[in-house]
Amino acid sequence: MRQIAFFSQKGGCGKTTSCVNIAAALAQFGRRVLIVDLDSNACASRTFNVLESLENSVAAALLGLRPLAEVTIKTDIDNIWLAAGATDLHTLGDVEGILDPNRRDPSGRLSPLALKLELAHVNPTQFDYVLLDCPGGHPFIEHLVLLACDEIIIPTGLSVYDLYAATPAMHLVLMAREARGDGKPEFLGFLPNGAGRNGVPQRVQSKLDQYSLPCLPLIRHSELLKTLAGMAEVKKRLIVFARPTSALAANFLAVAREIDGEPDQSQGSEQENGGAAEDLADPGGQDQRDVVAPIDSAYPVVLLSVH
């Protein structure tokens, strides 16, 4: 069972969109996927028509009120399960009077090892993947994730400023490895979002090359994702089901194949590298009430501790 976090301190870089659509692609391959929604906006949960109170959410599991298994639900999509987010998640670092000594830090607050403890109790034969959808700019949740996950993906936009914002996230990953001492989390790669027909702009590519770090297959720009988010049927909110022959679906499938080690069937197809014009346009006329506008901000680096 692989535990992969979609992680960045920057909001609006595609963490939730990437998480849910890659989950759908992996599910198409027959992989069993648990999405753990750690964002107080709960956008991943809303994608599956789920909005839970604290006692039925991942927050309850982290606080030791209920095991993670009890707050995990089967979604309407085959092979995808969800531990829902809740609006209270952003306050977890301030909760006092934690009773469980295994998840209480010396000050009486929630230990940054709480998520690691919960994931350790997940039956490894039940899921092939646990995908952690992380918030942007919540240092305590970031701390929980970095001390718990095995692998990290950093989604990033394709401007130089986006890459500047990704740098602190990469620093945190390296700090987490040092703090943990187990060589984890492994960095799977940057996930470039918003590419045009010609791929990654040369100026941005040169910046990516400076990292000498892996990049996953790019995700092209498409207004279609915003439109699909407001569809009434859950399955139609996920590009690999809503538009399975589109270039954008091919992009997410390519990323999922690389993560999963499946051979890429696309062979540089027109869908993946060029694609149909409809992918770049918003077809309009759809209900977008559920679409949440991204918050475009950068956040400071926080120091990591395993205590």
N, C-alpha and C positions, 0 to 999 in steps of 0.2 A: 504494500500500500504506500503510494507516494503522496507526500504532503507538499503542495506547491502554493506559494503565496504570490498574489499579484500585488506588487508593493511599489509605492512611490510616496514621497512626502507631498507631491504636487497633486492638487485636485484637477479634474478635467482632462486627464491624460489617457483615459480609456481603460482604467482598471476593471470596473464593473462590466462594461461592454465586452471586454476581452474575456473576462472570467466566465460569464454566462454563455457566450457563444462558443468558446473553446470547450466548455463542459458539454454543450450540445453536440459538438463535433466528436468528442471522445465517446459520448453516449451512442452516437451513430456507429462507432466502431465496435459497440458491444461492451464498452468499459463501464463499470459502475462508479458513479461520481457523486461524492458528497460535497456540496457547496456550503461553506461556513461563512455566513454574512457577518462581518465584524464592523460594519459601517452603521452609524446611528441614523443615517438617511435610509438605510434598508432598501436600497434600489435593487440589489440582486433579488431580495425577497419579493419585492413588488413585481418584478419581472414574472414571477410564478404565482402572482395573485395571493401572496401571503403577507400579512402584517400582524405581528404578534405583540402581546404585552410582555413585560419583562419576565414574568414567571413561565412563559412558554417559549422563551428565546434563548439564544446562546449566552446572553447575559446571566440567566439563571444558572446555566451550567458552569460558567466561570466563577460565579460566587459560591458554588457548591450547594446550591439549593436543589438542583435536580441533575442527574447525569446527562451528558450530552446525548446519549441514545434516546432519552425520553423526550427531548425537544427536537429530535430529528424527524422530519416528515417526508413521505414520498410525494414528489411533485406529479403534475399531470404528464410529464415527459418520461418515457421509459428510460430507466437506468440513471435517473437523476434524483437525488435526495437533497434536502435543505435543512440546515440549522439556521433558523431565521434571525435576522438582526432586530434591534429594538432601539427606540429613541434614547433609552437610558444608557446605552453603551458608552457614550462619551463621558459619563460621570464615574465609570468604574474605578478609575485611579484615585478618586476622592472618598470612596466608600470606607467607612471605619467600622471597627467591631467585627471583623471577619472571624468566625468561630473555628473553622477548620485550621488547625496549626500547620497543615501541609501547604495551605495556600494563603497564609498570612505572613506579611513581612514584619520586621521588628517593630514598626510603628503601629501595627494592628490593621494596616490597610491590605488590600489585595496584592498578593505576590505576583511579580512579573512572570513567574513560572506556572501560573494558573492554566493557561491554554495548553502548555506542554503536558500538564497533568491530565487534562481532559482528553487530549488526543491519544495519550498513552493507553487509555481505556477503550478506545475504539477497536472493535474486532478487526484485525488486519485482513481477515478473509471475507469481510462483508463488502468492502469497497476496494476498487483499484486505485482510485484517486481521491484525495481530499484537497479541494481547491479553496484557498482562503482569500476572500475578497476584502481588501484592506481599505480603510479610510485614508484620506490625505490630511495630514496635519493634526493627528491625534497621537502625541508622543507615547502615551501609556499603551495604547493598542499596538502601536508600532513595536514597542518593547516586547509585548506579549508574543507577537508574531515572529520576530527575529530570534527569540529564544526557543521557539517551538517548531518552526517549519524545517523541512529538509532541503527545499529548493526554492529559489526566488526567480520571478520574472519581473522586470521593470518596464512597464509600458511607457512609451514616450511619444510626444508629438514630434513633428519634423521641422521645428524651427531651432535655431541655435539657442534661443532662450529656454526652450524645453529641455535641451540637453544640459544646459547649465543647471536647471532645476533637478535633473536626474543625478547629478554628481553627488550631492549629499546623501541620496539614497544608497548609492554605491559605497560610500564611505561607511554608512551604517551597517551594510552587509559585512564589510571587512571587520568592523569592530565587533559584530556579533560572533563571527568566527573566532576571533581572539578571546572573547569572553567565554564562549562555550568550550573551546578546546577540542572539539570533535570534528573540525573541518567543515562544519555546516553553519549556515545554509549554503548549498552549492548554487552558484549563479548560472542559471540556464541561459540568460541572455536578455538584451534589450528587445522590446517588441515595438517596432516602429509603427505608429498609427497615423493615418491621414495622407498616405502617399498618393500622388497624382498618377497620370497615365505613364509618365516617364520614370516612375519609381522614386527613390530617395534623391532629393536635390544634392548636387555634387558638394556644395559647401557643407551641408549637414553630414554627408557621407564621410567627408574628410575629418570632421570632428569625431564621428563614431569610430573611425579607424584609429584615432589617437588613443582610444581606450585599450586597443588590442584585446577586446573582449567580444564574446559571441553576440550575434544578432539573430533573432528568429526571423522567419519569413515575414515580409512586411504586410500590413493591412492597409488597403487602399482607402482613400477618402470616399465617403458616401453619405449623402443626406438621408439615404434610405433607412439607416439605422435609427435615426430620430423618429421617422414615421412609423417604423415597425414597433417601436417601444409603446405606442399607444393603441395597438391593435387589441381587440376584445379577446381573441383566442390566444392563450399562452403560446402555443406552438408557432403561431404566426409572428411572434415577437423575436424569434430566433432565426437568424438569416439562413442557416443550413436547412431549416425546415420550410421557411417562408419562401425563399428563392433559391432552391438547391442547385440550379444551374448557373447562378450569377457568379461574376468574378469575385465578389466579396465573400460568398460562401466558399469558393475555392481557396481564398486566402486563409480563412479560419481553419479549413480542413487541412491545409498545408502546415499550419502551425501545430495543429493537433497531431498530425503524423510525425512531425519532427520531435515533439515531446514524447510521443508514444513509441517511437522507433519503427513506425509502420512505413513501408516504402511509399514514396510519393507517386501517385498515379497520374498527376497532372502533366508531367514532362514539359513544363513551360508552356502550357496551353494558352490559347488566346484569352480564355476566361480569366486566367490568373494574371497574365502579364499585360493584357490590353483590356479585354472585357467589353461589355455592352455599355452603350451610352446611358442606359436607364439607371445604371448603378450610381452615376455621378449626380443624378437629379433627384429632387424630392417629387414623387409623383403627385403629392398633394391630395386633398380631399379626404384625408384620414383623420381620425380623432387622435389628437396628441396630448390629451389632458394628463396622461401619466408620465410624460417626458419631464425629467428634472434637469434643469440647466446646470452645466458644470460650474464649479467654483474654481476660478483660475488664480491660484495663490501659491506662493512658495513659503516653506516653513523651515525653522532652524533645526540644526542637527542636535540630537539629544544623546547623552552618554548612556551606555548600556551597562547594566550590572545584573548578575545572576542571583543576587541576594533578595 
